[in-house]
Structure formats: structure tokens, C-alpha cells
Amino acid sequence: MLEIKNLDTFYGKIQALWDVSLRIDEAEIVALVGANGAGKSTLLNTISGVVHPASGSVEFMGKRIDNLPPHSIVEMGLSHIPEGRRLFTEMTVNENLEMGAYPSSAWKVKKETSEQIYQVFPILKERAGQLARTLSGGEQQMLAMGRGLMSRPKLCMFDEPSYGLAPRVLIEVFQIIKSLRDQGITILLIEQNVPRTLEIADRAYVMENGRLVLEGTCDKLLKDDYVKKAYLGL
Amino acid sequence: MQILEGEGVTKYFGGLAAVSNVDFHVDQGEIFGLIGPNGAGKTTLFNLVSAALVLKSGVIKFKGEKISGLKPYQICRKGVARTFQSVKIFPNMSARDNVSLGALFGTSKSIVSASPKEADELLDFVNLSAMGMVPARDLTLVNQKRLEVAAALATEPELLLIDELMAGLTPTETSEAMDLVTRIRDKGITIFMIEHVMKAIMGVCDRIMVLHHGEKIAEGIPQEIATSKKVIEVYLGE
């Protein structure tokens, strides 16, 4: 579904990604783990067209997307839920969700989609008319996820969805991600909660200093001595 | 000795009681944790202590002296510093200048006495010594949070309020952050911290208070909180 080959990305003169190649098959949950600053978010930004690579290619469902602008990529069915929420703070919860339904095919069914999202996050329904800035941090995170799903994506990229969530909600969020996959949505997941992430994902890549250094099924990585020491804190 | 006390602390947002009649205290030298579901009123309580928001009713005292009613800068000068859940830094200034600004603000120092050496020591203390000249906006979120801690420490507080330092950290990074919190306490600074990472909060706190819908539903040592039926039901899950 997504095929990345030999990607190099720069911020100005600083090279942030080095020769990154990665593959995601349909209806997989693929995790991307690594320390803060390793380049994980940069990889997501490169896939979603926020930044463009200096070399290499990104193919989504057989089409090159590495030179497309973000809005075209969203329309093709690839949604990016960025780190740090990035909500429209002076808009209501419901308006934020509507903004996520930007592609015309999604706009037609936005009522139905938002009802589904309110079922998943009932607190958002209670707060539907409130300005996004008045939500608690955790509620804002839920809204960011909901907004990302409003475009009815085929592939959804989550950048630290558990950030700032209470333990009980965090468990729910991981269940939700799993259920999205069961509905046929392919998932690329960045998460610092490595143990729980490797529990729900099928495969994972480990990134360090802008390079992918390890790849494998989660069962295999959970047993890997290096992963245990560097990422599981064991 | 109680360094911070709150009695009947209450705040409304419109008709919603964000913090409702909460009594609490923080003992000098302890690490006091504040947990609760998202939207429980934790950050609001921090905002009330630091006067970013004004109480509707109740009293907050620092070292026996009423501080509710003071302005945020006055509270900071009394010796209460804080960090923010969504980081508040000066993005275009270097990391070192961010810390120097904190040092200038805190007590009664003049501009000339804010020494770069002091800033460098604090950057080193939070493991950011290599980042001194980097514009704060270019730091990763985790490093921005550490920078905020350094800037807050530069005001020479006796009490530090930390709002979610551990969010978004790998287990290994979480251990480093726990170590940082412990080292701050070992400097003699009392800590009042909001955190969702259970391993961290259970690992470093002496006592923990739990808020739910703005009300205090539990308070006690980590073991009591971890096994409280009520806390498991509304917060921990499973």
C-alpha cells in the first residue's frame, strides 16, 4: 500500500533522513519507534507532503506522491494526525471535525462520520459546541484523532496518539487503533509507549539518527536484546 | 511543614465547576503527585496556584502566607515556579537565553547579575548542555520541556509545579526524567507534579492526590492509590 525507497530529507542543510526504505501492506499496523529526535515525525511529514524529500520516492497505492502537496495526498486517502494536536483552537469541536472532512467524497458523508467519531469518543459529543481551546489536553488529543479520521482515510498515520492521555483513555486509544485496522484502515503508528505499541502492531521499524536500523515482526523485536535495553527500559 | 496549602479551592468555567471545593497540602521537601482523568481539573488547579487563573472561592497559602489574590509574577517571586503542559518558551531565543531570562526574573537580581555560567549549569543539570546556542524552537518537544524546567529552576523556586514532563517519552527517556525530578528534590526543592505515566508517578512520588470532575476523590501514598477501587475505576482502568 505504501512503498518508500531510499528517502533523503533535509531541513535546510541538515540531513534529517538518510536512505530510508519502508513498506506497509494493506490492513497492517506498522509501528515506528525511536528516541525523540530520531526523525520519526520527519518521515511522517515527508510521506504526507509537508516536507519534500531531496531524493528517493514515496508510492501510495502504486502512485508516486513525493511531489504532491499535502491536500492532494489527503484526497487520495492518506491521513496524518500530527504530533502536538494542531487544532483550530478558536473553532468548536464540531467545526474542527468538519475541517477534517475536506476531501469532497468525505464532505458528503461528514454527518455520518462525525456520529461514528462521537460514538468512539463520547466526551467530544458532550463538548461538540465548545471551542477547541477550552478542552483539556487529553480531550484535544481525541479531537485531533477524530479530525484525522473525518477524511475517511485508507491509510492513517498517527504521531504519538497517547501523548498526554490518562491511563484508562490510553488503553482505549490503542483499542481504537486496533479496531480501525479491523475495519480495513492501514495504520502507521509512531508511539513512545513502546511495550503497548509492539503489542498491537504487526511489524515495527526502529529509527535512530535519521536511519532505520532494525525491522521485524513485533514478536521478534520484543525478544531482541537491543530493543529491550534501548526502548523497553528492561 | 506544609509549604503549600489549599482550602476550599474552587473555580468555575461558566456553569462548569472545573475545580470544586478542593482541600490539599504539599509538605516541604516532598514530591506530591496530581493525577486524574483528562479534563479532571489538574492543570486548572496549577493555574490557580500560579494565579494564571483567579479563584472563585477558597484560599491558597504558601509557607503560611496567603498567595491567592496575588499576581503571577508576585507568586513566582515568593518562590513558586511552574512549567506548562503546552510548553511556553521564547522560541526565537537560544536555549541559554531562555534560562537566563528565568534567572533575571525570579528574585531581586539585576540584569547584569544574570551570569551565563549559571544558565550553563542549569542546562547541564537538565542534560541540555550541548544545546545552549540552539534556538529554542529547534529543540525537540522533550528538550523544550527540559528547557522549561531549567528556566523555572533559574527563578530559584522553593516549590516547583511540573505539568506533564513525561508525556511522549520512551521508557528509557522516562527513567531519565524520573532521575531529573529526583535530583531537583535533592536540591531541596519541593515538587508538585501532574503526570499520566504511572510508572513515573508511582516511582517518584511520596504522596498522590486524585482529581475527578474537579473534586478530590483520593489522596495517599502510591500503594494506596494504585489499589484504590475508585481510582482504578475512573482513571487507571483494567
HADDOCK unambig.tbl for C-alpha pairs under 7 A between the chains (distance, minus, plus):
assign (segid A and resid 35 and name CA) (segid B and resid 170 and name CA) 6.56 0.50 0.50
assign (segid A and resid 36 and name CA) (segid B and resid 140 and name CA) 6.86 0.50 0.50
assign (segid A and resid 37 and name CA) (segid B and resid 140 and name CA) 6.08 0.50 0.50
assign (segid A and resid 136 and name CA) (segid B and resid 38 and name CA) 6.12 0.50 0.50
assign (segid A and resid 136 and name CA) (segid B and resid 39 and name CA) 4.79 0.50 0.50
assign (segid A and resid 137 and name CA) (segid B and resid 38 and name CA) 6.76 0.50 0.50
assign (segid A and resid 138 and name CA) (segid B and resid 38 and name CA) 5.00 0.50 0.50
assign (segid A and resid 139 and name CA) (segid B and resid 38 and name CA) 6.55 0.50 0.50
assign (segid A and resid 160 and name CA) (segid B and resid 168 and name CA) 6.90 0.50 0.50
assign (segid A and resid 163 and name CA) (segid B and resid 167 and name CA) 5.54 0.50 0.50
assign (segid A and resid 163 and name CA) (segid B and resid 168 and name CA) 5.36 0.50 0.50
assign (segid A and resid 164 and name CA) (segid B and resid 167 and name CA) 5.39 0.50 0.50
assign (segid A and resid 164 and name CA) (segid B and resid 196 and name CA) 6.70 0.50 0.50
assign (segid A and resid 165 and name CA) (segid B and resid 38 and name CA) 6.62 0.50 0.50
assign (segid A and resid 165 and name CA) (segid B and resid 196 and name CA) 6.66 0.50 0.50
assign (segid A and resid 166 and name CA) (segid B and resid 37 and name CA) 5.39 0.50 0.50
assign (segid A and resid 166 and name CA) (segid B and resid 38 and name CA) 6.00 0.50 0.50
assign (segid A and resid 166 and name CA) (segid B and resid 196 and name CA) 5.35 0.50 0.50
assign (segid A and resid 166 and name CA) (segid B and resid 235 and name CA) 6.70 0.50 0.50
assign (segid A and resid 167 and name CA) (segid B and resid 196 and name CA) 6.55 0.50 0.50
assign (segid A and resid 167 and name CA) (segid B and resid 235 and name CA) 6.49 0.50 0.50
assign (segid A and resid 167 and name CA) (segid B and resid 236 and name CA) 5.22 0.50 0.50
assign (segid A and resid 167 and name CA) (segid B and resid 237 and name CA) 6.89 0.50 0.50
assign (segid A and resid 168 and name CA) (segid B and resid 235 and name CA) 5.52 0.50 0.50
assign (segid A and resid 168 and name CA) (segid B and resid 236 and name CA) 4.99 0.50 0.50
assign (segid A and resid 168 and name CA) (segid B and resid 237 and name CA) 4.59 0.50 0.50
assign (segid A and resid 192 and name CA) (segid B and resid 168 and name CA) 5.67 0.50 0.50
assign (segid A and resid 192 and name CA) (segid B and resid 169 and name CA) 5.54 0.50 0.50
assign (segid A and resid 192 and name CA) (segid B and resid 170 and name CA) 4.55 0.50 0.50
assign (segid A and resid 193 and name CA) (segid B and resid 170 and name CA) 6.13 0.50 0.50
assign (segid A and resid 194 and name CA) (segid B and resid 170 and name CA) 6.77 0.50 0.50
assign (segid A and resid 230 and name CA) (segid B and resid 172 and name CA) 6.54 0.50 0.50
assign (segid A and resid 231 and name CA) (segid B and resid 170 and name CA) 6.34 0.50 0.50
assign (segid A and resid 231 and name CA) (segid B and resid 171 and name CA) 6.17 0.50 0.50
assign (segid A and resid 231 and name CA) (segid B and resid 172 and name CA) 5.98 0.50 0.50
assign (segid A and resid 232 and name CA) (segid B and resid 171 and name CA) 5.64 0.50 0.50
assign (segid A and resid 232 and name CA) (segid B and resid 172 and name CA) 6.76 0.50 0.50
assign (segid A and resid 233 and name CA) (segid B and resid 171 and name CA) 5.28 0.50 0.50
assign (segid A and resid 233 and name CA) (segid B and resid 172 and name CA) 4.90 0.50 0.50
